Amino acid sequence: MAITPRVLAAGIDGTQQSTPALQHCPVGQYPITHFRRSDATMSEQGRDGGCQCGAVRYRISGEPLMSAICHCTMCRRASAAPVVAWAMFEQSQVAFDGTPKIYASSEDAQRGFCGTCGTQISFTAGFIPGLIDITVGSLDQPEAIAPQFHYWHDEHLTWAKFDDTLPRHPGFPPME
């Protein structure tokens, strides 16, 4: 079954009304395409995920461009965790059902999160135009995307050790 782009919004009388399928986020940095959940098989759906309360769901088509564990202080603070695992996709690969709230965590970067439960879901920035990072922990099957490297390792917490042989970049990894 195909994905049908649309947005359902509650009308003043409480009924659902269909709205345009493409909507721009509050800061106007990237479009958020909405979808209606269907009875499609997992192979048709791609990868699904969302926030803890279910108010924001997403579907990803295709494979990530990369996946990594970030040790930077900004990600740690935004997630209240020692590290954050990210998977990077082209923005066109990600469709949202429910609109994430956007927080400008710096002049050039925005973090998407659920306005109800607070789950951090995405990261976009001017230095990675057309791309979106999705938190691996928000995937329904996070074990399906393993990290390929660590970055901002110079900012890692000394007590947070990973027993892996993945490359460790002191800052942002080289962009190729």
C-alpha positions as CSV (number, residue, x, y, z in Angstrom):
1,M,0.0,0.0,0.0
2,A,1.4,3.4,-0.9
3,I,2.1,6.3,1.5
4,T,-0.5,9.1,1.0
5,P,1.0,12.5,1.7
6,R,-1.3,14.7,3.8
7,V,-1.7,16.3,7.2
8,L,-4.7,15.9,9.4
9,A,-5.4,18.8,11.7
10,A,-8.2,19.3,14.2
11,G,-10.8,21.9,13.1
12,I,-12.4,24.3,15.5
13,D,-15.3,21.9,15.9
14,G,-12.9,19.0,16.7
15,T,-13.3,17.3,13.3
16,Q,-10.3,16.3,11.3
17,Q,-9.5,18.4,8.2
18,S,-7.0,17.7,5.5
19,T,-4.2,20.3,5.0
20,P,-1.4,20.6,2.5
21,A,1.2,17.8,2.5
22,L,4.2,20.0,2.5
23,Q,4.8,22.4,5.4
24,H,7.8,24.4,6.4
25,C,9.2,24.3,9.9
26,P,9.0,27.4,12.0
27,V,12.5,28.5,11.2
28,G,12.0,27.8,7.5
29,Q,15.1,25.7,7.2
30,Y,13.8,22.5,5.8
31,P,10.4,21.2,4.6
32,I,8.7,18.5,6.6
33,T,6.6,16.1,4.5
34,H,3.8,14.5,6.4
35,F,2.4,11.0,5.7
36,R,-0.6,8.9,6.7
37,R,0.2,5.6,8.3
38,S,-0.9,2.7,6.1
39,D,-0.9,-1.1,6.2
40,A,2.2,-1.3,4.1
41,T,4.8,-4.0,4.9
42,M,8.1,-3.1,6.5
43,S,9.9,-3.2,3.2
44,E,7.4,-0.8,1.7
45,Q,7.5,1.5,4.7
46,G,11.2,1.8,5.3
47,R,12.3,2.6,8.8
48,D,9.8,4.0,11.3
49,G,10.4,5.8,14.6
50,G,9.2,8.6,16.8
51,C,9.0,10.1,20.2
52,Q,8.2,8.5,23.5
53,C,4.5,9.6,23.6
54,G,3.8,8.9,19.9
55,A,2.8,12.5,19.0
56,V,5.6,12.7,16.5
57,R,6.3,9.8,14.2
58,Y,8.5,9.5,11.2
59,R,9.2,7.2,8.3
60,I,12.6,7.0,6.5
61,S,13.1,5.6,3.1
62,G,16.5,4.2,2.1
63,E,19.8,3.8,3.9
64,P,21.6,6.4,6.0
65,L,24.5,8.3,4.5
66,M,26.4,7.7,7.7
67,S,25.8,6.8,11.3
68,A,27.9,7.8,14.3
69,I,28.1,8.5,18.0
70,C,28.5,12.2,19.0
71,H,30.3,13.2,22.1
72,C,29.9,17.0,21.8
73,T,28.7,19.0,24.8
74,M,25.7,20.4,22.7
75,C,24.4,16.9,22.0
76,R,24.9,15.8,25.5
77,R,23.0,18.8,26.9
78,A,20.2,18.5,24.3
79,S,19.7,14.8,25.1
80,A,20.7,14.8,28.8
81,A,22.9,11.7,28.0
82,P,26.6,11.0,27.8
83,V,26.4,10.6,24.0
84,V,23.9,10.6,21.1
85,A,23.9,8.2,18.2
86,W,22.8,9.8,15.0
87,A,22.0,8.6,11.5
88,M,22.2,11.1,8.6
89,F,19.8,11.1,5.7
90,E,18.9,13.4,2.9
91,Q,15.9,15.4,4.0
92,S,13.8,14.0,1.2
93,Q,14.2,10.5,2.8
94,V,12.4,11.5,6.0
95,A,8.6,12.1,6.3
96,F,7.0,13.2,9.6
97,D,3.5,12.4,11.0
98,G,3.2,15.2,13.6
99,T,5.3,18.3,13.4
100,P,8.4,18.4,15.7
101,K,9.0,21.6,17.6
102,I,12.2,23.3,16.5
103,Y,14.9,24.7,18.9
104,A,17.7,26.8,17.4
105,S,20.5,25.3,19.5
106,S,23.0,27.7,17.8
107,E,23.0,30.4,15.1
108,D,23.3,27.7,12.4
109,A,21.7,24.6,13.9
110,Q,18.2,23.4,14.7
111,R,17.1,20.5,16.8
112,G,13.7,18.9,16.3
113,F,11.9,17.4,19.3
114,C,8.4,16.4,20.5
115,G,6.6,19.4,22.1
116,T,4.7,17.0,24.3
117,C,7.2,14.6,25.8
118,G,10.5,16.3,24.8
119,T,12.1,13.5,22.9
120,Q,14.9,14.8,20.7
121,I,14.4,13.5,17.2
122,S,16.4,15.5,14.6
123,F,19.3,17.9,13.9
124,T,19.8,20.1,10.9
125,A,22.4,22.8,10.2
126,G,23.6,25.2,7.5
127,F,26.9,23.3,7.3
128,I,25.1,20.2,6.2
129,P,22.5,21.6,3.7
130,G,19.8,19.2,2.5
131,L,20.7,16.7,5.2
132,I,19.0,15.7,8.5
133,D,20.3,13.7,11.4
134,I,17.8,11.4,13.1
135,T,18.5,10.1,16.7
136,V,19.1,6.4,16.4
137,G,17.4,5.9,19.8
138,S,14.1,7.2,18.4
139,L,13.9,4.5,15.8
140,D,11.5,1.7,16.4
141,Q,14.4,-0.7,15.7
142,P,17.5,1.2,16.7
143,E,19.7,-1.9,16.5
144,A,19.2,-1.8,12.7
145,I,21.6,1.1,12.3
146,A,25.0,0.5,13.9
147,P,27.4,3.4,14.3
148,Q,30.4,3.7,11.9
149,F,32.6,6.1,14.0
150,H,32.7,8.4,17.0
151,Y,33.0,12.2,16.5
152,W,33.8,15.1,18.8
153,H,35.7,12.6,20.8
154,D,37.9,15.3,22.2
155,E,34.8,16.3,24.3
156,H,34.0,12.8,25.5
157,L,33.3,12.1,29.2
158,T,36.3,10.2,30.5
159,W,34.1,7.7,32.4
160,A,32.0,6.9,29.3
161,K,34.1,4.2,27.5
162,F,33.0,2.2,24.5
163,D,34.6,-1.2,23.9
164,D,34.7,-0.9,20.1
165,T,37.3,-0.4,17.4
166,L,35.4,2.3,15.5
167,P,37.4,5.3,14.3
168,R,37.4,8.3,16.7
169,H,37.5,11.8,15.3
170,P,38.6,14.6,17.6
171,G,36.0,17.0,16.1
172,F,33.6,16.8,13.2
173,P,34.6,14.0,10.8
174,P,36.1,14.9,7.5
175,M,33.5,15.8,4.9
176,E,34.0,14.1,1.6
